[in-house]
Amino acid sequence: MSLPAWWDELSSSTGALDSGDGDLLGIRLSRLARSFSASPAELSERQRSDMFGLLENVLAHGSEADGNAVATEFFEALLAAWDEGFDLEAVWHHVGPESRAYCRAWNEFNGVESPNWM
């Protein structure tokens, strides 16, 4: 399976972070989320904005498969990192409306109360 065209743009905007190698998009997205949550300062505010903006665009307007990969591999990994202490609130202003809705729905599905800032 080849990577979607938008992956190159995402990869170039997050170049300082580890997203792994190989052709499996889900693994790359999960690694990107873990790498970002471990070292958010590696990206500038502009890079964070670009990363979350691109992910929002894929989730809202990309193919169903790509949107599902972003939701289940990137955002679920980011929420898992939040459960382990990652300060998601500090970057929440970069997260787009479709991505926010997914995160709140995932919390609800798992019985986690979303905080007011979400």
N, CA, C and O atoms as a printed pandas DataFrame, in Angstrom:
     atom_number atom_name residue_name chain_id  residue_number  x_coord  y_coord  z_coord
0              1         N          MET        A               1    0.833   -1.167    0.000
1              2        CA          MET        A               1    0.000    0.000    0.000
2              3         C          MET        A               1    0.883    1.237    0.000
3              4         O          MET        A               1    1.789    1.348    0.825
4              5         N          SER        A               2    0.633    2.159   -0.905
5              6        CA          SER        A               2    1.442    3.361   -0.955
6              7         C          SER        A               2    0.846    4.434   -0.055
7              8         O          SER        A               2   -0.331    4.382    0.302
8              9         N          LEU        A               3    1.661    5.387    0.295
9             10        CA          LEU        A               3    1.220    6.476    1.159
10            11         C          LEU        A               3    0.438    7.496    0.339
11            12         O          LEU        A               3    0.721    7.689   -0.843
12            13         N          PRO        A               4   -0.552    8.154    0.962
13            14        CA          PRO        A               4   -1.324    9.160    0.228
14            15         C          PRO        A               4   -0.477   10.390   -0.082
15            16         O          PRO        A               4    0.548   10.629    0.557
16            17         N          ALA        A               5   -0.912   11.155   -1.058
17            18        CA          ALA        A               5   -0.161   12.330   -1.510
18            19         C          ALA        A               5    0.053   13.339   -0.383
19            20         O          ALA        A               5    1.094   13.995   -0.344
20            21         N          TRP        A               6   -0.899   13.477    0.524
21            22        CA          TRP        A               6   -0.778   14.467    1.591
22            23         C          TRP        A               6    0.289   14.111    2.617
23            24         O          TRP        A               6    0.711   14.971    3.390
24            25         N          TRP        A               7    0.732   12.852    2.635
25            26        CA          TRP        A               7    1.735   12.449    3.621
26            27         C          TRP        A               7    3.025   13.235    3.458
27            28         O          TRP        A               7    3.632   13.615    4.459
28            29         N          ASP        A               8    3.463   13.491    2.237
29            30        CA          ASP        A               8    4.708   14.234    2.025
30            31         C          ASP        A               8    4.629   15.628    2.633
31            32         O          ASP        A               8    5.589   16.100    3.243
32            33         N          GLU        A               9    3.485   16.286    2.467
33            34        CA          GLU        A               9    3.317   17.619    3.045
34            35         C          GLU        A               9    3.359   17.544    4.578
35            36         O          GLU        A               9    4.005   18.370    5.223
36            37         N          LEU        A              10    2.684   16.575    5.144
37            38        CA          LEU        A              10    2.692   16.411    6.595
38            39         C          LEU        A              10    4.098   16.098    7.088
39            40         O          LEU        A              10    4.558   16.669    8.077
40            41         N          SER        A              11    4.759   15.211    6.411
41            42        CA          SER        A              11    6.101   14.812    6.795
42            43         C          SER        A              11    7.076   15.987    6.735
43            44         O          SER        A              11    7.934   16.125    7.608
44            45         N          SER        A              12    6.950   16.829    5.718
45            46        CA          SER        A              12    7.865   17.971    5.617
46            47         C          SER        A              12    7.570   19.023    6.684
47            48         O          SER        A              12    8.485   19.718    7.127
48            49         N          SER        A              13    6.316   19.155    7.104
49            50        CA          SER        A              13    5.992   20.144    8.132
50            51         C          SER        A              13    6.362   19.666    9.529
51            52         O          SER        A              13    6.448   20.475   10.453
52            53         N          THR        A              14    6.578   18.382    9.698
53            54        CA          THR        A              14    6.918   17.826   11.006
54            55         C          THR        A              14    8.268   17.130   10.975
55            56         O          THR        A              14    8.505   16.203   11.749
56            57         N          GLY        A              15    9.144   17.561   10.099
57            58        CA          GLY        A              15   10.409   16.890    9.856
58            59         C          GLY        A              15   11.228   16.564   11.078
59            60         O          GLY        A              15   11.972   15.583   11.076
60            61         N          ALA        A              16   11.113   17.367   12.130
61            62        CA          ALA        A              16   11.908   17.131   13.333
62            63         C          ALA        A              16   11.404   15.938   14.133
63            64         O          ALA        A              16   12.113   15.427   14.999
64            65         N          LEU        A              17   10.197   15.496   13.851
65            66        CA          LEU        A              17    9.599   14.410   14.624
66            67         C          LEU        A              17    9.735   13.078   13.900
67            68         O          LEU        A              17    9.781   13.022   12.671
68            69         N          ASP        A              18    9.798   12.024   14.673
69            70        CA          ASP        A              18    9.915   10.679   14.125
70            71         C          ASP        A              18    8.542   10.152   13.741
71            72         O          ASP        A              18    7.638   10.078   14.574
72            73         N          SER        A              19    8.394    9.788   12.481
73            74        CA          SER        A              19    7.150    9.155   12.053
74            75         C          SER        A              19    7.409    7.770   11.482
75            76         O          SER        A              19    6.490    7.122   10.979
76            77         N          GLY        A              20    8.631    7.320   11.554
77            78        CA          GLY        A              20    8.948    5.973   11.113
78            79         C          GLY        A              20    9.097    5.836    9.612
79            80         O          GLY        A              20    8.957    6.799    8.857
80            81         N          ASP        A              21    9.378    4.640    9.211
81            82        CA          ASP        A              21    9.554    4.295    7.804
82            83         C          ASP        A              21    8.505    3.261    7.426
83            84         O          ASP        A              21    7.771    2.751    8.271
84            85         N          GLY        A              22    8.457    2.971    6.144
85            86        CA          GLY        A              22    7.558    1.942    5.671
86            87         C          GLY        A              22    6.335    2.525    5.002
87            88         O          GLY        A              22    6.166    3.742    4.922
88            89         N          ASP        A              23    5.498    1.646    4.530
89            90        CA          ASP        A              23    4.336    2.055    3.757
90            91         C          ASP        A              23    3.038    2.069    4.553
91            92         O          ASP        A              23    1.992    2.400    3.994
92            93         N          LEU        A              24    3.064    1.730    5.810
93            94        CA          LEU        A              24    1.828    1.654    6.574
94            95         C          LEU        A              24    1.499    3.007    7.193
95            96         O          LEU        A              24    2.142    3.442    8.148
96            97         N          LEU        A              25    0.497    3.657    6.637
97            98        CA          LEU        A              25    0.107    4.990    7.068
98            99         C          LEU        A              25   -0.263    5.028    8.542
99           100         O          LEU        A              25    0.163    5.933    9.260
100          101         N          GLY        A              26   -1.041    4.069    9.002
101          102        CA          GLY        A              26   -1.478    4.050   10.389
102          103         C          GLY        A              26   -0.323    4.027   11.362
103          104         O          GLY        A              26   -0.344    4.734   12.369
104          105         N          ILE        A              27    0.681    3.225   11.076
105          106        CA          ILE        A              27    1.850    3.147   11.953
106          107         C          ILE        A              27    2.578    4.483   11.961
107          108         O          ILE        A              27    3.006    4.949   13.017
108          109         N          ARG        A              28    2.721    5.098   10.804
109          110        CA          ARG        A              28    3.387    6.402   10.736
110          111         C          ARG        A              28    2.621    7.460   11.519
111          112         O          ARG        A              28    3.227    8.256   12.236
112          113         N          LEU        A              29    1.295    7.478   11.392
113          114        CA          LEU        A              29    0.494    8.462   12.116
114          115         C          LEU        A              29    0.572    8.249   13.617
115          116         O          LEU        A              29    0.676    9.211   14.379
116          117         N          SER        A              30    0.523    7.008   14.041
117          118        CA          SER        A              30    0.634    6.692   15.462
118          119         C          SER        A              30    2.000    7.110   16.010
119          120         O          SER        A              30    2.083    7.692   17.091
120          121         N          ARG        A              31    3.051    6.820   15.282
121          122        CA          ARG        A              31    4.399    7.216   15.711
122          123         C          ARG        A              31    4.540    8.725   15.739
123          124         O          ARG        A              31    5.190    9.269   16.632
124          125         N          LEU        A              32    3.941    9.406   14.778
125          126        CA          LEU        A              32    3.982   10.865   14.759
126          127         C          LEU        A              32    3.296   11.430   16.002
127          128         O          LEU        A              32    3.822   12.344   16.636
128          129         N          ALA        A              33    2.137   10.898   16.353
129          130        CA          ALA        A              33    1.424   11.365   17.543
130          131         C          ALA        A              33    2.249   11.121   18.806
131          132         O          ALA        A              33    2.341   11.996   19.667
132          133         N          ARG        A              34    2.838    9.955   18.916
133          134        CA          ARG        A              34    3.659    9.645   20.095
134          135         C          ARG        A              34    4.895   10.530   20.153
135          136         O          ARG        A              34    5.271   11.013   21.221
136          137         N          SER        A              35    5.528   10.743   19.001
137          138        CA          SER        A              35    6.718   11.588   18.951
138          139         C          SER        A              35    6.366   13.031   19.300
139          140         O          SER        A              35    7.085   13.684   20.057
140          141         N          PHE        A              36    5.257   13.529   18.745
141          142        CA          PHE        A              36    4.836   14.894   19.038
142          143         C          PHE        A              36    4.500   15.055   20.514
143          144         O          PHE        A              36    4.927   16.025   21.141
144          145         N          SER        A              37    3.746   14.123   21.075
145          146        CA          SER        A              37    3.342   14.250   22.474
146          147         C          SER        A              37    4.533   14.126   23.423
147          148         O          SER        A              37    4.503   14.671   24.527
148          149         N          ALA        A              38    5.564   13.426   23.011
149          150        CA          ALA        A              38    6.769   13.302   23.835
150          151         C          ALA        A              38    7.642   14.549   23.757
151          152         O          ALA        A              38    8.361   14.864   24.706
152          153         N          SER        A              39    7.584   15.263   22.629
153          154        CA          SER        A              39    8.452   16.429   22.428
154          155         C          SER        A              39    7.732   17.518   21.646
155          156         O          SER        A              39    8.158   17.850   20.540
156          157         N          PRO        A              40    6.655   18.085   22.182
157          158        CA          PRO        A              40    5.912   19.086   21.417
158          159         C          PRO        A              40    6.734   20.325   21.081
159          160         O          PRO        A              40    6.453   20.999   20.090
160          161         N          ALA        A              41    7.733   20.632   21.881
161          162        CA          ALA        A              41    8.561   21.814   21.631
162          163         C          ALA        A              41    9.450   21.657   20.396
163          164         O          ALA        A              41   10.060   22.625   19.943
164          165         N          GLU        A              42    9.521   20.447   19.856
165          166        CA          GLU        A              42   10.306   20.231   18.639
166          167         C          GLU        A              42    9.701   20.958   17.447
167          168         O          GLU        A              42   10.395   21.227   16.466
168          169         N          LEU        A              43    8.421   21.274   17.524
169          170        CA          LEU        A              43    7.748   21.981   16.439
170          171         C          LEU        A              43    7.430   23.408   16.861
171          172         O          LEU        A              43    7.028   23.654   17.999
172          173         N          SER        A              44    7.610   24.334   15.949
173          174        CA          SER        A              44    7.224   25.719   16.193
174          175         C          SER        A              44    5.702   25.825   16.184
175          176         O          SER        A              44    5.012   24.890   15.777
176          177         N          GLU        A              45    5.189   26.955   16.630
177          178        CA          GLU        A              45    3.736   27.175   16.579
178          179         C          GLU        A              45    3.231   27.042   15.151
179          180         O          GLU        A              45    2.163   26.476   14.916
180          181         N          ARG        A              46    3.995   27.563   14.197
181          182        CA          ARG        A              46    3.590   27.477   12.786
182          183         C          ARG        A              46    3.546   26.020   12.327
183          184         O          ARG        A              46    2.612   25.617   11.634
184          185         N          GLN        A              47    4.541   25.236   12.703
185          186        CA          GLN        A              47    4.561   23.826   12.316
186          187         C          GLN        A              47    3.406   23.065   12.962
187          188         O          GLN        A              47    2.803   22.195   12.333
188          189         N          ARG        A              48    3.101   23.390   14.206
189          190        CA          ARG        A              48    1.957   22.755   14.870
190          191         C          ARG        A              48    0.668   23.100   14.142
191          192         O          ARG        A              48   -0.171   22.235   13.890
192          193         N          SER        A              49    0.525   24.367   13.812
193          194        CA          SER        A              49   -0.664   24.821   13.088
194          195         C          SER        A              49   -0.784   24.106   11.744
195          196         O          SER        A              49   -1.865   23.653   11.368
196          197         N          ASP        A              50    0.326   24.010   11.028
197          198        CA          ASP        A              50    0.322   23.314    9.735
198          199         C          ASP        A              50   -0.033   21.846    9.894
199          200         O          ASP        A              50   -0.828   21.308    9.123
200          201         N          MET        A              51    0.555   21.194   10.894
201          202        CA          MET        A              51    0.312   19.769   11.109
202          203         C          MET        A              51   -1.164   19.516   11.419
203          204         O          MET        A              51   -1.806   18.688   10.773
204          205         N          PHE        A              52   -1.695   20.231   12.406
205          206        CA          PHE        A              52   -3.090   20.011   12.776
206          207         C          PHE        A              52   -4.051   20.461   11.678
207          208         O          PHE        A              52   -5.117   19.870   11.503
208          209         N          GLY        A              53   -3.674   21.506   10.937
209          210        CA          GLY        A              53   -4.513   21.951    9.827
210          211         C          GLY        A              53   -4.600   20.900    8.739
211          212         O          GLY        A              53   -5.678   20.641    8.204
212          213         N          LEU        A              54   -3.478   20.299    8.410
213          214        CA          LEU        A              54   -3.472   19.247    7.388
214          215         C          LEU        A              54   -4.250   18.025    7.856
215          216         O          LEU        A              54   -5.014   17.440    7.088
216          217         N          LEU        A              55   -4.058   17.641    9.110
217          218        CA          LEU        A              55   -4.792   16.493    9.637
218          219         C          LEU        A              55   -6.292   16.768    9.660
219          220         O          LEU        A              55   -7.090   15.874    9.381
220          221         N          GLU        A              56   -6.678   17.993    9.990
221          222        CA          GLU        A              56   -8.088   18.383    9.961
222          223         C          GLU        A              56   -8.646   18.266    8.550
223          224         O          GLU        A              56   -9.746   17.751    8.349
224          225         N          ASN        A              57   -7.888   18.742    7.583
225          226        CA          ASN        A              57   -8.333   18.685    6.194
226          227         C          ASN        A              57   -8.538   17.241    5.742
227          228         O          ASN        A              57   -9.522   16.933    5.070
228          229         N          VAL        A              58   -7.624   16.369    6.106
229          230        CA          VAL        A              58   -7.753   14.955    5.735
230          231         C          VAL        A              58   -8.968   14.340    6.428
231          232         O          VAL        A              58   -9.740   13.608    5.809
232          233         N          LEU        A              59   -9.129   14.641    7.709
233          234        CA          LEU        A              59  -10.255   14.074    8.449
234          235         C          LEU        A              59  -11.587   14.573    7.886
235          236         O          LEU        A              59  -12.538   13.802    7.764
236          237         N          ALA        A              60  -11.654   15.841    7.549
237          238        CA          ALA        A              60  -12.913   16.431    7.088
238          239         C          ALA        A              60  -13.193   16.214    5.610
239          240         O          ALA        A              60  -14.350   16.094    5.208
240          241         N          HIS        A              61  -12.131   16.161    4.791
241          242        CA          HIS        A              61  -12.347   16.160    3.341
242          243         C          HIS        A              61  -11.614   15.056    2.586
243          244         O          HIS        A              61  -11.793   14.910    1.377
244          245         N          GLY        A              62  -10.801   14.286    3.281
245          246        CA          GLY        A              62  -10.046   13.234    2.611
246          247         C          GLY        A              62  -10.895   11.996    2.384
247          248         O          GLY        A              62  -12.089   11.967    2.682
248          249         N          SER        A              63  -10.254   10.993    1.856
249          250        CA          SER        A              63  -10.965    9.727    1.645
250          251         C          SER        A              63  -11.373    9.143    2.992
251          252         O          SER        A              63  -10.812    9.490    4.032
252          253         N          GLU        A              64  -12.338    8.267    2.956
253          254        CA          GLU        A              64  -12.790    7.629    4.199
254          255         C          GLU        A              64  -11.640    6.885    4.871
255          256         O          GLU        A              64  -11.483    6.952    6.090
256          257         N          ALA        A              65  -10.842    6.183    4.085
257          258        CA          ALA        A              65   -9.719    5.421    4.646
258          259         C          ALA        A              65   -8.688    6.348    5.287
259          260         O          ALA        A              65   -8.198    6.071    6.382
260          261         N          ASP        A              66   -8.361    7.446    4.608
261          262        CA          ASP        A              66   -7.383    8.380    5.166
262          263         C          ASP        A              66   -7.928    9.055    6.418
263          264         O          ASP        A              66   -7.209    9.201    7.406
264          265         N          GLY        A              67   -9.198    9.470    6.382
265          266        CA          GLY        A              67   -9.815   10.092    7.550
266          267         C          GLY        A              67   -9.855    9.148    8.737
267          268         O          GLY        A              67   -9.589    9.550    9.869
268          269         N          ASN        A              68  -10.189    7.891    8.476
269          270        CA          ASN        A              68  -10.199    6.896    9.550
270          271         C          ASN        A              68   -8.806    6.695   10.129
271          272         O          ASN        A              68   -8.657    6.535   11.340
272          273         N          ALA        A              69   -7.787    6.701    9.281
273          274        CA          ALA        A              69   -6.413    6.535    9.760
274          275         C          ALA        A              69   -6.010    7.705   10.650
275          276         O          ALA        A              69   -5.409    7.507   11.706
276          277         N          VAL        A              70   -6.337    8.918   10.227
277          278        CA          VAL        A              70   -6.013   10.095   11.036
278          279         C          VAL        A              70   -6.724   10.011   12.382
279          280         O          VAL        A              70   -6.114   10.249   13.425
280          281         N          ALA        A              71   -7.992    9.679   12.362
281          282        CA          ALA        A              71   -8.777    9.618   13.602
282          283         C          ALA        A              71   -8.266    8.529   14.534
283          284         O          ALA        A              71   -7.959    8.788   15.697
284          285         N          THR        A              72   -8.177    7.315   14.016
285          286        CA          THR        A              72   -7.884    6.178   14.891
286          287         C          THR        A              72   -6.405    6.038   15.228
287          288         O          THR        A              72   -6.062    5.529   16.294
288          289         N          GLU        A              73   -5.545    6.471   14.356
289          290        CA          GLU        A              73   -4.111    6.295   14.619
290          291         C          GLU        A              73   -3.464    7.538   15.210
291          292         O          GLU        A              73   -2.671    7.423   16.145
292          293         N          PHE        A              74   -3.775    8.721   14.696
293          294        CA          PHE        A              74   -3.152    9.927   15.238
294          295         C          PHE        A              74   -3.897   10.428   16.475
295          296         O          PHE        A              74   -3.307   10.545   17.549
296          297         N          PHE        A              75   -5.186   10.725   16.328
297          298        CA          PHE        A              75   -5.891   11.345   17.444
298          299         C          PHE        A              75   -6.109   10.404   18.615
299          300         O          PHE        A              75   -6.066   10.846   19.763
300          301         N          GLU        A              76   -6.337    9.148   18.370
301          302        CA          GLU        A              76   -6.464    8.218   19.495
302          303         C          GLU        A              76   -5.136    8.054   20.227
303          304         O          GLU        A              76   -5.116    7.919   21.450
304          305         N          ALA        A              77   -4.032    8.065   19.490
305          306        CA          ALA        A              77   -2.716    8.007   20.145
306          307         C          ALA        A              77   -2.450    9.285   20.929
307          308         O          ALA        A              77   -1.862    9.236   22.010
308          309         N          LEU        A              78   -2.876   10.429   20.398
309          310        CA          LEU        A              78   -2.696   11.696   21.100
310          311         C          LEU        A              78   -3.528   11.716   22.382
311          312         O          LEU        A              78   -3.061   12.194   23.416
312          313         N          LEU        A              79   -4.750   11.204   22.320
313          314        CA          LEU        A              79   -5.582   11.132   23.519
314          315         C          LEU        A              79   -5.003   10.151   24.540
315          316         O          LEU        A              79   -5.099   10.388   25.744
316          317         N          ALA        A              80   -4.417    9.076   24.082
317          318        CA          ALA        A              80   -3.758    8.139   25.004
318          319         C          ALA        A              80   -2.579    8.824   25.695
319          320         O          ALA        A              80   -2.342    8.613   26.884
320          321         N          ALA        A              81   -1.846    9.642   24.946
321          322        CA          ALA        A              81   -0.729   10.393   25.538
322          323         C          ALA        A              81   -1.249   11.398   26.565
323          324         O          ALA        A              81   -0.617   11.619   27.598
324          325         N          TRP        A              82   -2.400   12.004   26.279
325          326        CA          TRP        A              82   -3.024   12.932   27.233
326          327         C          TRP        A              82   -3.353   12.191   28.530
327          328         O          TRP        A              82   -3.143   12.719   29.622
328          329         N          ASP        A              83   -3.865   10.977   28.405
329          330        CA          ASP        A              83   -4.152   10.159   29.588
330          331         C          ASP        A              83   -2.895    9.912   30.419
331          332         O          ASP        A              83   -2.969    9.708   31.631
332          333         N          GLU        A              84   -1.748    9.933   29.753
333          334        CA          GLU        A              84   -0.476    9.658   30.427
334          335         C          GLU        A              84    0.271   10.929   30.802
335          336         O          GLU        A              84    1.425   10.863   31.226
336          337         N          GLY        A              85   -0.379   12.104   30.650
337          338        CA          GLY        A              85    0.242   13.333   31.114
338          339         C          GLY        A              85    0.591   14.374   30.065
339          340         O          GLY        A              85    1.015   15.473   30.420
340          341         N          PHE        A              86    0.427   14.066   28.788
341          342        CA          PHE        A              86    0.684   15.060   27.748
342          343         C          PHE        A              86   -0.288   16.225   27.900
343          344         O          PHE        A              86   -1.482   16.013   28.116
344          345         N          ASP        A              87    0.214   17.456   27.789
345          346        CA          ASP        A              87   -0.612   18.655   27.950
346          347         C          ASP        A              87   -1.342   18.974   26.646
347          348         O          ASP        A              87   -0.935   19.866   25.902
348          349         N          LEU        A              88   -2.402   18.254   26.380
349          350        CA          LEU        A              88   -3.180   18.456   25.165
350          351         C          LEU        A              88   -3.820   19.837   25.126
351          352         O          LEU        A              88   -3.972   20.420   24.052
352          353         N          GLU        A              89   -4.189   20.357   26.271
353          354        CA          GLU        A              89   -4.818   21.680   26.320
354          355         C          GLU        A              89   -3.900   22.747   25.713
355          356         O          GLU        A              89   -4.387   23.699   25.102
356          357         N          ALA        A              90   -2.597   22.602   25.871
357          358        CA          ALA        A              90   -1.645   23.599   25.371
358          359         C          ALA        A              90   -1.627   23.691   23.851
359          360         O          ALA        A              90   -1.232   24.719   23.300
360          361         N          VAL        A              91   -2.046   22.641   23.172
361          362        CA          VAL        A              91   -2.055   22.661   21.699
362          363         C          VAL        A              91   -3.465   22.580   21.130
363          364         O          VAL        A              91   -3.637   22.563   19.912
364          365         N          TRP        A              92   -4.469   22.529   21.988
365          366        CA          TRP        A              92   -5.851   22.338   21.563
366          367         C          TRP        A              92   -6.308   23.418   20.591
367          368         O          TRP        A              92   -7.126   23.142   19.714
368          369         N          HIS        A              93   -5.794   24.652   20.726
369          370        CA          HIS        A              93   -6.210   25.738   19.836
370          371         C          HIS        A              93   -5.837   25.462   18.383
371          372         O          HIS        A              93   -6.385   26.093   17.479
372          373         N          HIS        A              94   -4.923   24.540   18.144
373          374        CA          HIS        A              94   -4.552   24.160   16.780
374          375         C          HIS        A              94   -5.485   23.102   16.194
375          376         O          HIS        A              94   -5.539   22.932   14.976
376          377         N          VAL        A              95   -6.209   22.402   17.038
377          378        CA          VAL        A              95   -7.040   21.274   16.611
378          379         C          VAL        A              95   -8.325   21.812   15.977
379          380         O          VAL        A              95   -9.030   22.627   16.572
380          381         N          GLY        A              96   -8.616   21.345   14.764
381          382        CA          GLY        A              96   -9.781   21.812   14.021
382          383         C          GLY        A              96  -11.093   21.228   14.528
383          384         O          GLY        A              96  -11.090   20.311   15.349
384          385         N          PRO        A              97  -12.217   21.757   14.042
385          386        CA          PRO        A              97  -13.532   21.362   14.550
386          387         C          PRO        A              97  -13.892   19.885   14.343
387          388         O          PRO        A              97  -14.467   19.268   15.239
388          389         N          GLU        A              98  -13.569   19.314   13.194
389          390        CA          GLU        A              98  -13.864   17.881   12.974
390          391         C          GLU        A              98  -13.002   17.013   13.881
391          392         O          GLU        A              98  -13.469   16.010   14.420
392          393         N          SER        A              99  -11.752   17.402   14.043
393          394        CA          SER        A              99  -10.832   16.663   14.910
394          395         C          SER        A              99  -11.267   16.767   16.365
395          396         O          SER        A              99  -11.225   15.782   17.103
396          397         N          ARG        A             100  -11.685   17.957   16.775
397          398        CA          ARG        A             100  -12.186   18.141   18.138
398          399         C          ARG        A             100  -13.412   17.271   18.382
399          400         O          ARG        A             100  -13.529   16.611   19.415
400          401         N          ALA        A             101  -14.317   17.281   17.419
401          402        CA          ALA        A             101  -15.534   16.478   17.557
402          403         C          ALA        A             101  -15.187   14.997   17.692
403          404         O          ALA        A             101  -15.790   14.287   18.497
404          405         N          TYR        A             102  -14.215   14.529   16.904
405          406        CA          TYR        A             102  -13.811   13.131   16.998
406          407         C          TYR        A             102  -13.241   12.836   18.386
407          408         O          TYR        A             102  -13.580   11.823   18.998
408          409         N          CYS        A             103  -12.379   13.719   18.877
409          410        CA          CYS        A             103  -11.761   13.504   20.188
410          411         C          CYS        A             103  -12.807   13.453   21.296
411          412         O          CYS        A             103  -12.734   12.596   22.177
412          413         N          ARG        A             104  -13.774   14.355   21.260
413          414        CA          ARG        A             104  -14.839   14.338   22.267
414          415         C          ARG        A             104  -15.688   13.073   22.146
415          416         O          ARG        A             104  -16.070   12.483   23.156
416          417         N          ALA        A             105  -15.983   12.660   20.920
417          418        CA          ALA        A             105  -16.763   11.437   20.718
418          419         C          ALA        A             105  -15.991   10.216   21.213
419          420         O          ALA        A             105  -16.582    9.306   21.795
420          421         N          TRP        A             106  -14.682   10.190   20.989
421          422        CA          TRP        A             106  -13.863    9.071   21.450
422          423         C          TRP        A             106  -13.856    9.034   22.978
423          424         O          TRP        A             106  -13.959    7.966   23.583
424          425         N          ASN        A             107  -13.733   10.213   23.595
425          426        CA          ASN        A             107  -13.800   10.263   25.058
426          427         C          ASN        A             107  -15.130    9.715   25.546
427          428         O          ASN        A             107  -15.172    8.893   26.462
428          429         N          GLU        A             108  -16.211   10.169   24.939
429          430        CA          GLU        A             108  -17.544    9.714   25.354
430          431         C          GLU        A             108  -17.678    8.203   25.194
431          432         O          GLU        A             108  -18.194    7.529   26.085
432          433         N          PHE        A             109  -17.221    7.671   24.072
433          434        CA          PHE        A             109  -17.274    6.235   23.815
434          435         C          PHE        A             109  -16.540    5.457   24.903
435          436         O          PHE        A             109  -16.958    4.366   25.289
436          437         N          ASN        A             110  -15.437    6.033   25.394
437          438        CA          ASN        A             110  -14.622    5.365   26.413
438          439         C          ASN        A             110  -15.011    5.732   27.840
439          440         O          ASN        A             110  -14.350    5.318   28.792
440          441         N          GLY        A             111  -16.076    6.504   27.988
441          442        CA          GLY        A             111  -16.520    6.874   29.320
442          443         C          GLY        A             111  -15.645    7.909   30.003
443          444         O          GLY        A             111  -15.625    8.002   31.231
444          445         N          VAL        A             112  -14.924    8.685   29.209
445          446        CA          VAL        A             112  -14.049    9.729   29.739
446          447         C          VAL        A             112  -14.761   11.068   29.578
447          448         O          VAL        A             112  -15.201   11.417   28.482
448          449         N          GLU        A             113  -14.870   11.802   30.660
449          450        CA          GLU        A             113  -15.510   13.114   30.586
450          451         C          GLU        A             113  -14.536   14.108   29.962
451          452         O          GLU        A             113  -13.415   14.277   30.443
452          453         N          SER        A             114  -14.967   14.757   28.900
453          454        CA          SER        A             114  -14.119   15.767   28.262
454          455         C          SER        A             114  -14.128   17.027   29.106
455          456         O          SER        A             114  -15.189   17.465   29.551
456          457         N          PRO        A             115  -12.964   17.614   29.333
457          458        CA          PRO        A             115  -12.903   18.842   30.128
458          459         C          PRO        A             115  -13.539   20.013   29.369
459          460         O          PRO        A             115  -13.745   19.939   28.158
460          461         N          ASN        A             116  -13.842   21.073   30.083
461          462        CA          ASN        A             116  -14.490   22.241   29.469
462          463         C          ASN        A             116  -13.694   22.834   28.321
463          464         O          ASN        A             116  -14.294   23.334   27.370
464          465         N          TRP        A             117  -12.348   22.801   28.370
465          466        CA          TRP        A             117  -11.557   23.399   27.308
466          467         C          TRP        A             117  -11.666   22.627   25.989
467          468         O          TRP        A             117  -11.285   23.134   24.933
468          469         N          MET        A             118  -12.177   21.423   26.057
469          470        CA          MET        A             118  -12.378   20.659   24.826
470          471         C          MET        A             118  -13.653   21.096   24.168
471          472         O          MET        A             118  -14.013   20.577   23.111
